[in-house]
Amino acid sequence: MPETETKKNALDRASLDKDGKYLTFALANEEYGLEILKVREIIGYINVTAVPQTPHYVKGVINLRGQVIPVVDLRAKFGMETADITDETCIIVVEIAQGKHKFNTGIVVDCVQEVLDIAGTDIEDPPQFGAAVETNFILGMGKIGDTVKILLDIDRVLGDAEAAGFAASLDTEAA
């Protein structure tokens, strides 16, 4: 009995750790959220300079007030169809951590929605789809009324070796 109680307390603490404010945005018909503390700023879509020999989901780089920042198309990263740029298309500049290094990266989204305060009790662990489907980049599933927002662990979304290496090389060059 005490062992079960301890596991339940650990799960309760884990869900409370996810408690907080999330910036929500849309990609196609799906709604996602990012921890607000990871968001540095939101800008309207600006021209992106393509960089050769980068992964297909890396759109290129932007010059944001003198800092060169890599930009990732989140639709392409998630294997979705590309969409035309609209007045609502935004670049969310996020700070991601890879080991001891932190750097800014832009992610292209269809539109930014709102900032939500989501209680830890309203966040469930990501569903398990079996070994063939990777879900470690999902922080949790935020239940908001009758809807579900997919809460992303942006460090893991952008943390693959190719994108992280590209961003880190830009960060090193800027220093």
Summary of the structure (lengths in Angstrom):
residues: 175
radius of gyration: 17.3
end to end distance: 55.6
largest distance: 59.8
contacts: 483
relative contact order: 0.21
helix: 25%
strand: 43%
